[in-house]
Each structure stands twice: as structure tokens, then as C-alpha cells.
Amino acid sequence: MTDSRHEGALGAVYAAKRPEELAALYDRWSDTYDADMSAAGYRHPTICLALLARHLPHGAAPLLDAGAGTGLIGEWLAITGYPQVEALDISAGMLAQAARKGVYSALHCLALGGPLPFADNAYAGIISAGVFTSGHVGIEGLDELIRICRPGGVIVLTVKNTLWDAGFSARIAELKAKGIVTRAEETAPYVSMPGEADTVPSRGLVLRVN
């Protein structure tokens, strides 16, 4: 099963081939993104928040919301006891929506998948919901997140099954065998958008950096 059956903005972003194309698509979608994802029953933010709260103490700072979009998770992080969160997203339009919510301490318009302009061990935790998926970021985006997460910190992410089976699982096993990360928790596969037909399942993953 692929994501090719999705229509409209969602189908377009899944089919994107280049980062510039993806950014432009999200820019155009930013005004209605929150309402559209609510209608689709979008689950990733809720599941990631629950996983983070289970593995990272309240008040840990700073955090990075990597792939923040319009700031769906940022609002909830502030409410649940994480007061210093920075947002990173490829789309300036999405970040403009996130800025209006007033919950981020910094906004970074950057693409995941290449080098990031942050120091080693910069963040106590990183959350990345709905980013490791079709047309977005693959396994190439993981190493930089590990580099900028401090030892003892956690990275909470979702991974679509198509990516998981195409090398993500093997890379996690390799990182674990090298002692770079510990796999602290992994959910069962779940459908991230029950309101959308033919959605490929994803899983939530918690990595603790060693």
C-alpha cells in the first residue's frame, strides 16, 4: 500500500520529490492545515506527547520540535510542563502559523536530512511527529537529531511502515548495537489519520541517546 490514493494537499505532500517542492506545498496549505488534520483524526501529536511525558521529566529544557508545522505539539508541550521549546520546519508558512500560538522560544526555517546549524548536545529532548514519512525525511535525517540531543536525552519520533521496512529498522538496530542509542519504547503500528482512507500505518519510537 502506498500513499498515492490520498487526494488534495495531503496527497501532494506525500508525493513531493524535492525539499523546495515540499516547502512550497506546505506554505500553501498552512492556513487550513490545523482544520484539515483535525478532520482526519490526526493522532501523531497526541501519541508523541504521551511518549515524551513518559520518558523525559517535566521541565527538561530546551526541547526541539523537529517538523513543528503549525505548532500542534508546541501548544500541548507548554500546557504539560515543557516551557522552553524551539520549532524547526521546512515551511515558512507553517512556522508563521506556529508563531501566532506564542509557545515557541525560537523558530528555525530549516530542512531535516542534512547538517543542522546546532551545537552537539544542544537539546534535552527532540520530538518529531509525522516527519519520517513518504515524501518527507528518511533515515538520513536521524543522525543529526542524535548529534544535537544530549546524552541521557530522548528523541521521540514516528516512522511510517514503508520507511521502517526499507532500512529504518536496520539502522536503529545498528545504532543500538554500537551503544549510540537505547530503544526505550516502541508502539505497535497504528493508523495516524483514521479519517483518511488507505493510510499506511506508522509506529511511535523513543530513543534515548547514550
N, C-alpha and C positions, 0 to 999 in steps of 0.2 A: 504493500500500500504506500502510495506517495501522497504528497500534499497538493497534487496538481488539480484535484477536484474542487478545492476551495475557490471561491469567487471574490470579486471586489478587491478591496485593499489588502485583505489577508492573503488571498491567493497571489497577489502581485509581489508582496514582500517575501513570501516563500520561494517565489520563482526568480528573485533577483540574482544577478550574476556578478555584480561588482559593488564594492562598498559605496561608490558615488551614487549608483542607482538606488541602492537600499536607503541611503540618507535622504535622497530626494523623495522617495515614496513615503517615508515616514514623515517628512516635512508636510507633505500634502494631507496626510492622514491625521495629523496631530490634533486638529480641532474636534474631531469626533471619536478619537481613539478610546477614551475612557468609556463613553456610552456604548460603543460597539463591543468592546471587550466585556463589559458588564452583561450585555445581552447574550454573549457567547458563553457566559458562566465561567470566565477565566479563573483558573484555580492556582496557577503557579505562584502568585504573590502570597496567598494565604499559606500554602504549604511551605514555601521558603521561610516565611516569618516564623512559623511554628518550629521548623528545624533550627533556625538560628537561636531562638529563645531557649531551646533545649540544650544547646552546646556552647553558647557564649554568654557570660554573665551580663546582666543588665548594667548599663553604664560604660561598657567597654567602648573605647574610642581610640582613634577615629575609625569609622566604617566606610567602605566604598560600595555604592550601589552601581554595579557594573552592567550597563544596559538599562539605565533607570527609566527610560521612556518619559512618560508624563509624571512620574513620581508616585505611582500607585503604592509601592512598598515604602517609600520615604515617609509618607503620612503616617503609616502604621508603626514604623520604627520609632518615630518621635513619641507616639502615644504609649508605646510599650516599654520605653525606658532606655532608648539608644539616642542620646541627644546630639551627637556630632556625626553627621553622615554627609559624605560627598557624593555627587551624582556624576556619572560618566555615561555619555550616549553619543552615537554617531550622528544623530539628527539635531540640528539647532532648533528646529521647530518643536520637537518633543521636549527639549530642555527648556524652551520658553514656557511651555505649559507647566513643567515641573517647578520652574522658578516662581510662578504665581502662587504655589502652595506654601512657599515660605518655610520649608522644612530642611533644606539642604544648606550646609555651611560653605559649599563650593560647587561650581558646575564646570565640567570638563567636556568639551565637544571633541571627542576622540573616537577612533575605531579600535575595537579589540582585534587581535590577530597578529599584531606586530609589536615592536617595542613601545613601551609606555613611559612617559616622562616623570615617573615617580621613583623615589628612592627605594632601595631594598628595605624590606621590613617596615614599610610605611604605615600599614593598616593592621588594626587588631582583628578585623574580620571583613570579609567580602561576600556580597550576595549578588547572584547573577541569575535572574529568573527569565526564562524564555529566550535566552541568548544562544545557547548551544543547540541550534535547530536548523532546519532547512533554509538555505539562502542567507544565513547569518554568519555564525562563527563555528568553526570546527575545533578539533583538538589543538590546532596551532595557537589558540588563544589561552590555553590553560597555563603554560609555563610562566608567562608574565604575571598572571594572578598569583601564582605560588611565590614568585620572587618578591612581590610587593606586600605579601602577607607575612607578618612577623611570626617567628617560632612560637608555637602554642596557640596561634590564632586559627580561625576556621574559615573555610570557603564553602559557601552553600550555593549550589547550582542545580539547574535542571538540565537534563540531557535527553534529547529525542531518541527513541529507539533506533532509528536509522543510523544516527551517528554513533550510538553506543555499540552497535553491532559492526560498524565499519572502522573500528580501531580505537574508539574511546575506552572501552572496557580493558583492552590490552594495555593501553598507555597507563591507565590507573594502576593496573597490576604491576607494571614495570616501576612506576614511581614508588609504590608501596614496598616492592622488593628491595629497592635501593635505600629505603628508610627516609625518603624525602617527605612523604605524607603518610598519614594513617587514615584508613577509610572508617570514619566514626559512625556513619549511618548511611543506609541506602533504602529508599522506599520501594515498595512494589510498583510496577508500571501502572500509570493511571492516565486517563484522558484529560488533557489540560483544558479543553474547551468543549464540554458536553453539548453546548448549543450549536456546535458546528459539526456537520456530517463528515465522516471519513477522517477524523483527526487521528494521526498516528500517536500512540501512547508515548509518554515520557516517564522519567523517574527523577526523584529528588536525591541529591547526593551531598553528604557532608564530609569534607576532607579537613583533617587537622594537620597543619604544617609542623614538621618536626625541626 
